[in-house]
Each structure stands twice: as structure tokens, then as C-alpha cells.
Amino acid sequence: MNQSLQREYRKQRRYWNAETSLRHARIKAEFAKLDGKRVRLVWVPDQEVFDDSYIDTWTDQTEKKRERVRKELWDMIEREGVWGLASEVRCGECDEWREVDSCWGFVGQDAHGYEYDIMQAALDAVRS
């Protein structure tokens, strides 16, 4: 394992188990080699209205607490927006970018680990 991969692995271990950390580190390293040339990640503003109804399922919380959380959430949405993260591959024939995977509904631009599966989809598309 090279030093760059080791560094990324150690960084990932703060949040993930060993197997997942190694997978993420390898995906990130492979994606970096092709980034901008054959693959890319693109943040796109989400056009759908954010659904906060999941807060209503927190029956172990008081109504006052749920409303406070809902207000904090909408304040964050106002500040940071709601986004989708898409992976794209460049067509070798026409040089156009084509979306291969995406996930939507992120408040702010933090993909919470979903970015690795999205990157993997782009890498798989390049190989096929």
C-alpha cells in the first residue's frame, strides 16, 4: 500500500470500519487518477422541495423539540441549499459528459459517504 493510500485509509478509519475504509481509499485514489479527464463529480442544486416529514416520526421527542429541529433544518437549508451529487463519465467518441449515477437531497455539500458509491459507478462505467 503506497503512502497516499495509507494516509487516506487512516483518514477514513476515523469514521468507517477497516474494510469500508480501504474500499473508500482505493476508490478515491483510482478516481483521482481519472478526475477531470474521464470521470468527474458534480454538485447540482436540487429542484425538489425538501421533505422534512421524517421528523414527525420521532414520537419519542416532544412536539416542541421536533419543531425546534425542523426550524434548525430549514435555517440550514436556507444557508447551504439542497443538492444532488452526480458522477459523470466523458464519452470517448463525442467528448460529452454523461451522468452515470447520482443521489439527491443533501443539505449542504456533504455526501455522508454516498460519494464513494457514486464514484465507483463512474469507474465501473469507464471500464465497461
C-alpha positions as CSV (number, residue, x, y, z in Angstrom):
1,M,0.0,0.0,0.0
2,N,1.6,3.3,-1.0
3,Q,1.8,6.3,1.4
4,S,-1.0,8.3,-0.2
5,L,-3.4,5.3,0.0
6,Q,-2.3,4.7,3.7
7,R,-3.0,8.4,4.5
8,E,-6.4,8.2,3.0
9,Y,-7.1,4.9,4.7
10,R,-6.2,6.3,8.2
11,K,-8.4,9.3,7.5
12,Q,-11.3,7.1,6.6
13,R,-10.8,4.9,9.7
14,R,-12.0,7.9,11.9
15,Y,-15.5,7.2,10.5
16,W,-15.6,3.7,9.0
17,N,-14.6,0.1,9.7
18,A,-11.4,-1.3,8.2
19,E,-12.9,-2.9,5.2
20,T,-15.0,0.1,4.2
21,S,-12.1,2.5,4.8
22,L,-9.8,0.5,2.5
23,R,-12.6,0.4,-0.1
24,H,-13.1,4.1,0.1
25,A,-9.4,4.9,-0.1
26,R,-9.0,2.7,-3.2
27,I,-12.0,4.3,-4.9
28,K,-10.8,7.8,-4.1
29,A,-7.2,7.0,-5.4
30,E,-8.5,5.4,-8.6
31,F,-11.0,8.3,-9.2
32,A,-8.3,10.9,-8.6
33,K,-6.2,9.4,-11.5
34,L,-9.1,9.9,-13.9
35,D,-10.7,13.0,-12.4
36,G,-11.4,15.7,-15.0
37,K,-10.2,13.6,-17.8
38,R,-12.6,10.6,-17.9
39,V,-14.7,11.0,-14.7
40,R,-16.0,13.8,-12.5
41,L,-18.3,14.6,-9.6
42,V,-20.7,17.4,-10.0
43,W,-22.8,19.1,-7.3
44,V,-26.2,20.2,-8.7
45,P,-28.9,22.3,-6.9
46,D,-31.8,20.0,-6.1
47,Q,-35.0,21.3,-7.7
48,E,-37.3,19.2,-5.5
49,V,-38.8,20.6,-2.3
50,F,-37.0,19.0,0.7
51,D,-39.2,16.6,2.6
52,D,-38.9,17.0,6.4
53,S,-41.8,14.7,7.3
54,Y,-39.3,12.2,8.8
55,I,-39.1,14.5,11.8
56,D,-42.8,13.7,12.6
57,T,-41.9,10.1,13.1
58,W,-39.7,11.0,16.2
59,T,-42.5,10.1,18.6
60,D,-40.0,9.8,21.4
61,Q,-39.4,13.5,21.2
62,T,-41.7,16.3,22.3
63,E,-43.6,18.4,19.7
64,K,-41.5,21.4,20.9
65,K,-38.3,19.6,20.2
66,R,-39.4,18.4,16.8
67,E,-40.4,21.9,15.8
68,R,-37.0,23.3,17.0
69,V,-35.2,20.6,14.9
70,R,-37.4,21.5,11.9
71,K,-36.6,25.2,12.3
72,E,-32.9,24.5,12.5
73,L,-33.1,22.2,9.5
74,W,-34.8,24.9,7.4
75,D,-32.3,27.5,8.6
76,M,-29.6,25.3,7.3
77,I,-31.4,24.7,4.0
78,E,-31.6,28.5,3.6
79,R,-27.9,28.9,4.3
80,E,-26.5,25.9,2.4
81,G,-29.1,24.8,0.0
82,V,-30.2,21.3,-1.0
83,W,-28.0,19.5,-3.5
84,G,-27.6,16.4,-5.6
85,L,-24.2,14.7,-6.3
86,A,-23.7,13.2,-9.7
87,S,-20.9,11.2,-11.2
88,E,-20.2,11.6,-14.9
89,V,-18.0,10.0,-17.5
90,R,-16.7,11.5,-20.6
91,C,-17.7,9.8,-23.9
92,G,-14.5,8.8,-25.8
93,E,-16.2,9.4,-29.1
94,C,-18.1,12.7,-28.7
95,D,-16.3,14.2,-25.7
96,E,-19.6,14.9,-24.0
97,W,-20.2,14.2,-20.3
98,R,-22.8,11.6,-19.4
99,E,-24.3,11.1,-16.0
100,V,-24.0,7.5,-14.6
101,D,-25.1,7.8,-11.0
102,S,-26.5,10.4,-8.6
103,C,-28.0,10.9,-5.2
104,W,-30.2,13.8,-4.2
105,G,-31.5,15.6,-1.1
106,F,-28.2,16.6,0.6
107,V,-28.5,19.6,2.8
108,G,-25.2,21.4,2.1
109,Q,-22.5,19.7,0.1
110,D,-21.7,16.8,2.3
111,A,-22.5,13.4,0.8
112,H,-22.1,11.5,4.1
113,G,-20.3,8.6,2.4
114,Y,-22.5,8.3,-0.6
115,E,-19.8,9.8,-2.8
116,Y,-17.8,6.6,-2.8
117,D,-20.6,4.5,-4.4
118,I,-21.2,7.4,-6.9
119,M,-17.5,7.5,-7.8
120,Q,-17.5,3.7,-8.1
121,A,-20.3,3.8,-10.6
122,A,-18.3,6.2,-12.8
123,L,-15.2,4.0,-12.5
124,D,-17.3,0.9,-13.5
125,A,-18.7,2.8,-16.5
126,V,-15.2,3.7,-17.7
127,R,-14.2,0.1,-17.5
128,S,-17.2,-1.2,-19.5
